[in-house]
Amino acid sequence: MNFHGTRWLAALVLVFATFGLQAAANAQSSYRLELTIARDGSLVARPVLEVEAGAEAEVRNDDPLKPDAGFKILVTATPLEFSSTGQESVKLKIDFSAQQGSKWVSRGQHVVTAVLGKPLSFGFPPTKDEPKGSKFELTVRPSNTSAEAATKR
């Protein structure tokens, strides 16, 4: 038996196992998203979401007594293995809709790369279909829940 060939094969298996475990960890990641939502400059809500990697989370605020004040936010967080910044990053897909009467009007979609721990802000002005529409501002601060759990121990 060739001893050098066996060591090379063992090293190759170790490399694949390491990358496989990292990919499995990324696939099972969950993210904590701290949101700050303002309407016309006034704070409306500060929800905190925990979303599994690749899954969609929703924040909805609709009040039948105020049909033009509601909003709906759909967020998907997908892990990124490599980032140009060298910092752990996540791809966020954000879809923001506002309520106009009894229907939802899309205010915009953003797909961005977010560095964990760094806030991102977005503005969602009213569309021309919303004569009484409010301007919404959204700030998102993503973090990795497994990293936060490790630092709290």
Sequence and secondary structure as in RCSB ss.txt:
>XXXX:A:sequence
MNFHGTRWLAALVLVFATFGLQAAANAQSSYRLELTIARDGSLVARPVLEVEAGAEAEVRNDDPLKPDAGFKILV
TATPLEFSSTGQESVKLKIDFSAQQGSKWVSRGQHVVTAVLGKPLSFGFPPTKDEPKGSKFELTVRPSNTSAEAA
TKR
>XXXX:A:secstr
  HHHHHHHHHHHHHHHHHHHHHHHHHT EEEEEEEEEETTEEEE  EEEEETT EEEEEEEETTEEEEEEEEEE
EEEEES  TTSS EEEEEEEEEEEETTEEEEEEEEEEEEETT  EEEEE   TT TT   EEEEEEEEEHHHHHH
HH 
